[in-house]
């Protein structure tokens, strides 16, 4: 039985850390806590960067950091700022000495790095200004602070040629700007009539809220906190991926039941460390960023990237929102992890900066990662699986009002997308191969294309060991027992007709390749990979694959809606009579088969057989199950409970100082 350390705002760091003599800071407890110990944090705001000194030994000897039951413990990366001086009208300023920012000044180093696209002609910083908890916008100039105007989308705020609509709440006049001197900085802010010396005004000061300085601190649990206001930097896969909270290249963390928000870039990082590359493309411009990223995979193996040392984290039942880049980010360090029960929203929607690494969940090398039963909504992009999504499963999630729901890029599979609800008009970007899309409700269009200018790794099954690299020619996909709904955008792919002309078996594919005579790679380049498509339902004009069997189709718009009532989230839709007329079966590892390049079958992370015999809410499927994610679905009007909030502190509005 380990020790229990208590932390309270009325405590003293010279005390003993008992319930009667608690510490004042979490960091003091973090200096002492060892395997098997618990740190209980009581009500209050703790403005500190918690840096654990030790880790646990194994699953049974963890170090647990937790908010006291029924108490609201808040960790902030910000400081309250007073002493504001009026400049003119509603614009105020404050000057802070460099000593106010020991070790790191988030107002001196602008955001940037590999795959950071814009802006490049002016600076955006990791710093931020908040008025009563609401973040401002960083302005391009002092003149813009004094005379703010409503923002409109700029050219870099598009996905696939579709402009991202900036929500009305983002059309704000609250802006700030900073000027730097040799020994100080001055922050200007337009408070629109509020008195910053009377209201709660805070600024980002610290890079992290809970993040070890050293790698290799394993088996730590963090639960029940509210964490906010971290000056995190841009987190590409070729740099140390900073997060408001994260394990920093370790194994076996559990991050659960927290409310995490207002990270400048990323909230939760289960990603890469620094020694395997640190924005080398941006710094040196010697070779493409793609090549640096490929090298990072092999460098990581040289420092012990393996199941035994890295990954296997659990991120569950958190509420994550209002972050500029990611809710959850990871490259390499995310392997064998499980992400479930989280609500993730308002990610990448302020449009202060843009790059190719923005999503609610953005993972590279998500080997055997299980992403299930999350509610991901109002994000620039819901989930982006990039490189080495092998053994990855996306299951039972609800995607709603995202600019795009799901993107899978330059991976060879097998990856499984099953029993999800996708309601955004732009549903998928499939720049990969070897995927299985099964029992989903798909309400939008799909972009599907090959990537033949960069070969990416694939692995031995359930291992970080690289087996080879290959280009992505597209195909080798399974689309089975989904419900597709057509739409009105021209020249878009609603359904599976994009695969028209593809072989329908591995044998047919190989025969076509061999029929070209003797040769090597050039033969494979000329033949489309097979498509395994059957048992889908097509509504409202969605188009089926020309060689598909056992499908059903009907006209009419089923009017799909996601509605909320407090803690409950519902799916509503109106289905035609023949929606259940397609031929279906219980799908499993045997029916899904193996993908061509890795030679791995669709299976459980432990290598056991996979059975898709339950729907997204856990109901058992019949011998001839319904298409789509819910088994108990009928012709006519349906209203189905599909998600329940378990974190009772969602959307906390009270400001604690």
Helices and strands as residue ranges (DSSP letters): E 4-7, H 26-32, E 38-41, E 44-47, E 63-67, E 73-76, E 78-80, E 85-88, E 91-97, G 98-100, E 116-118, E 129-131, E 134-135, E 137-138, H 142-146, E 158-159, E 162-163, G 168-170, E 175-180, E 184-190, E 201-204, E 210-211, E 220-223, E 226-230, E 245-246, E 254-256, E 259-263, E 266-269, H 280-284, H 289-302, E 314-316, E 319-323, E 326-331, E 338-340, E 343-347, E 354-355, E 359-364, E 370-372, E 375-377, E 381-386, E 393-395, E 398-400, E 404-409, E 415-418, E 421-422, E 426-431, E 435-438, E 441-442, E 445-448, E 451-459, E 466-472, E 477-480, E 483-485, G 497-499, H 506-514, H 521-525, E 531-534, E 537-539, E 552-554, E 561-565, E 568-575, G 577-580, E 587-588, H 589-592, E 611-612, E 636-644
